[in-house]
Amino acid sequence: MPARRKRAYVSLTGTTVLHLRNPYVIASWSAAFPGLGHILVSKYLRGFLLFSWEVFINYNAHVNLAILYSLTGKFQMAKNIIDINWAILYIPTYVFAIYDSYRSTVDVNNNFILAAREDAEIVPFRVGELEINFLDKKSPWVAAVWSLLSPGAGQLYIHRIIVASFILIWVIVVAYFSKVLPAIQYSLLGQLDKAKSVVNWQWYLNIPSIYMYAMYDAYANCVEGNNLYNWEQSKFLKKNYQSKKFHMPNKEIRVITCISYQHLIIQLTWN
């Protein structure tokens, strides 16, 4: 009988892993930027749609500029810059993104528990015309550092091709329209006033969320990929090399042994 649930699926474009996540962390990423929470729980189509929606509606409603003016105490400018036609459309979907990412995380966690109990085997190696993908252990910090240097590179390091492509494309778009690279150049030359004047703040305020997310996603998924590798390798070794007569002592037996040993020491001391 085929397995109803598997802990992971290894394909040419990446490895999708079921694992326990904190629903509040996922909801927080959706609050920072709608769509990011869904991508973290491997709801890619939903996440990409919400991410693109956020960029489009936020730009037309001037939400980022309103946030900037509010944080700098320019409340009247914040009121004037907001486009009500778009802002009212923005709020319901923003709240939905947070709610749905939380709900999806709870559902994924429940399915992971069932998949862990079923303990079904997975295919750890895929080879095709364009790519090769297999379970392997990698350094989470290396993945995070590559994402620090270039968002999306960390995802390429851990073979998350679809997410890496999505992040790389949007980083290029946001960096171009925000003029962040000319601003960095002027800053390095000491021309700080020119650097501030050239920046498009509406686009620039998207960068921190995307940048930090790329690092977190690369690190977290690298850790879970390593855990999946350990689980699959352990399962393979037990199946092919462990004696069927071997019985691993459970925690209850070890606790009883420990209590009995302590009781014996007490008796010897008393005598």
C-alpha positions in Angstrom: 0.0 0.0 0.0 1.5 3.4 -1.0 2.3 5.9 1.7 -0.4 8.5 2.4 2.0 11.1 3.6 5.8 11.5 3.1 8.1 13.8 5.0 9.7 15.2 1.9 9.7 15.3 -1.9 13.0 15.5 -3.8 12.7 17.0 -7.3 15.0 18.5 -9.9 14.2 22.0 -8.8 14.5 21.5 -5.1 13.5 19.6 -2.0 10.2 20.3 -0.3 10.3 19.3 3.4 7.6 18.9 6.0 8.8 20.0 9.4 7.5 21.7 12.5 7.4 25.5 12.3 6.3 28.2 14.8 3.0 29.6 13.4 3.8 33.0 15.0 7.1 33.3 13.2 5.5 32.5 9.9 2.7 35.0 10.6 5.3 37.6 11.5 7.0 37.2 8.1 3.6 37.7 6.4 3.2 40.8 8.4 6.6 42.1 7.3 5.9 41.3 3.7 2.8 39.4 2.5 3.7 36.2 0.7 7.0 35.5 2.5 5.3 33.4 5.2 3.6 31.2 2.6 6.9 30.7 0.8 8.4 29.5 4.0 5.8 26.8 4.4 6.3 25.8 0.7 3.0 27.3 -0.4 4.8 28.7 -3.4 2.0 29.7 -5.8 0.1 31.4 -3.0 3.2 33.1 -1.7 4.3 34.4 -5.1 0.8 35.7 -5.8 0.6 37.6 -2.5 4.2 38.9 -2.8 3.5 40.3 -6.3 0.2 41.7 -5.0 2.0 43.5 -2.1 4.5 45.2 -4.5 1.8 46.4 -6.9 -0.8 47.6 -4.4 1.8 49.0 -2.0 3.3 51.1 -4.8 0.0 52.5 -5.9 -1.3 53.2 -2.4 2.1 54.7 -1.4 2.1 52.7 1.8 5.8 52.7 2.2 6.1 56.5 1.9 3.3 56.9 4.4 5.2 54.7 6.8 8.4 56.7 6.2 6.7 60.0 6.8 4.9 58.7 9.9 8.2 57.4 11.5 9.8 60.8 10.8 6.9 62.7 12.4 5.5 64.1 9.2 2.0 62.9 9.8 0.3 65.4 7.5 2.5 64.4 4.6 1.6 60.8 5.4 -2.1 61.6 5.2 -1.7 63.4 2.0 0.5 60.8 0.2 -1.9 57.9 0.8 -4.2 57.0 -2.1 -7.4 55.9 -0.4 -8.6 54.0 -3.5 -5.8 51.6 -3.2 -5.2 51.7 0.5 -8.7 50.3 1.3 -8.1 47.5 -1.1 -4.7 46.8 0.6 -6.0 46.2 4.1 -8.2 43.1 3.8 -5.7 41.1 1.7 -2.9 42.1 4.1 -4.8 40.7 7.1 -5.7 37.6 5.1 -2.0 36.9 4.3 -1.2 36.9 8.0 -4.2 34.8 9.0 -3.8 32.3 6.1 0.0 31.8 6.7 -0.7 31.1 10.4 -3.5 28.6 9.5 -1.4 26.9 6.9 1.5 26.5 9.3 -0.8 24.7 11.8 -2.1 22.4 9.1 1.4 21.6 7.8 2.6 20.9 11.4 -0.3 18.4 11.8 0.5 16.7 8.6 4.2 16.5 9.5 3.2 14.6 12.8 1.2 12.1 10.8 3.9 11.7 8.2 6.5 11.2 11.0 4.3 8.4 12.4 3.9 6.8 9.0 7.7 7.0 8.5 7.5 6.3 4.8 10.6 6.1 2.7 11.5 8.9 0.2 13.7 9.0 -2.9 16.9 10.8 -1.9 18.3 11.2 -5.4 17.0 12.7 -8.6 18.8 13.1 -12.0 17.5 14.6 -15.1 18.4 16.4 -18.3 19.0 19.8 -16.7 19.7 19.1 -13.0 20.8 16.7 -10.3 19.4 17.0 -6.8 20.1 14.8 -3.8 20.0 15.0 -0.1 23.3 16.2 1.4 24.6 18.1 4.4 25.5 21.7 4.1 26.5 24.5 6.4 23.6 26.8 7.4 25.9 29.7 8.1 27.4 29.4 4.6 23.9 29.6 3.2 23.1 32.6 5.3 26.4 34.4 4.3 25.7 33.8 0.6 22.3 35.4 1.0 23.9 38.2 2.9 26.2 38.9 -0.1 23.5 38.3 -2.7 19.9 37.5 -1.8 18.9 34.3 -3.6 22.5 32.9 -3.7 21.9 31.0 -0.4 18.8 29.4 -1.9 20.9 28.3 -4.9 23.5 26.8 -2.5 20.8 24.6 -0.9 19.2 23.8 -4.2 15.9 25.8 -3.9 15.9 26.7 -7.6 12.3 28.1 -7.8 12.6 30.3 -4.7 16.1 31.4 -5.6 14.9 32.5 -9.1 12.0 34.4 -7.6 14.1 36.2 -5.0 16.8 37.0 -7.6 14.4 38.5 -10.1 12.6 40.6 -7.5 15.9 41.8 -5.9 17.0 43.1 -9.3 13.7 44.8 -9.9 13.6 46.5 -6.4 17.3 47.4 -6.5 16.9 49.1 -9.9 13.8 51.1 -9.1 15.0 52.1 -5.6 18.3 53.3 -7.0 20.1 51.7 -4.0 23.3 50.9 -5.9 24.0 54.5 -7.0 23.2 55.5 -3.4 25.8 53.0 -2.1 28.3 54.4 -4.6 27.7 58.0 -3.6 27.9 57.0 0.1 31.3 55.4 -0.4 32.5 58.6 -2.1 31.3 60.6 0.9 28.5 62.3 -1.1 25.8 61.6 1.5 23.3 64.3 0.4 23.4 63.1 -3.2 23.0 59.5 -2.0 19.8 60.5 -0.1 18.4 62.5 -2.9 18.8 59.8 -5.5 17.0 57.1 -3.5 13.4 56.2 -4.3 12.1 55.5 -0.8 8.9 53.8 -2.0 10.9 51.0 -3.5 13.8 51.2 -1.1 11.7 50.2 2.0 11.0 46.8 0.4 14.7 45.9 0.6 15.1 45.2 4.4 12.3 42.6 4.4 13.4 40.8 1.3 17.1 40.9 2.4 16.5 39.6 5.9 14.0 37.0 4.6 16.5 35.6 2.1 19.0 35.0 4.9 16.5 33.4 7.3 15.0 31.2 4.6 18.4 29.9 3.5 19.5 29.2 7.1 16.3 27.6 8.2 15.8 25.4 5.2 19.5 24.3 5.3 19.0 23.2 8.9 15.9 21.2 8.0 17.6 19.8 4.9 20.4 18.5 7.2 17.8 17.0 9.5 16.1 15.3 6.6 19.5 13.9 5.5 20.2 12.5 9.0 16.7 10.9 9.1 16.9 9.3 5.7 20.5 8.0 6.2 19.6 6.6 9.6 16.5 4.9 8.1 18.7 3.4 5.3 21.3 2.1 7.7 18.8 0.5 10.1 17.0 -1.2 7.2 20.1 -2.6 5.5 22.7 -3.1 8.3 21.0 -3.2 11.7 20.3 -6.7 13.1 16.7 -7.5 13.4 17.4 -9.0 16.8 18.7 -5.6 18.1 16.2 -3.8 20.3 16.8 -0.2 21.2 16.0 0.3 24.9 13.4 2.9 25.4 13.4 5.8 27.9 11.1 4.0 30.4 13.6 1.1 30.7 16.5 3.5 31.2 14.6 5.5 33.9 13.7 2.2 35.7 17.3 1.1 35.5 18.5 4.4 36.9 16.0 4.4 39.8 17.0 0.8 40.6 20.7 1.7 40.6 20.1 4.6 42.9 18.0 2.4 45.2 20.8 -0.2 45.3 23.4 2.5 46.3 21.1 3.8 49.0 20.7 0.2 50.4 24.5 -0.4 50.4 25.1 3.0 52.1 22.5 2.2 54.8 23.9 -1.2 55.5 
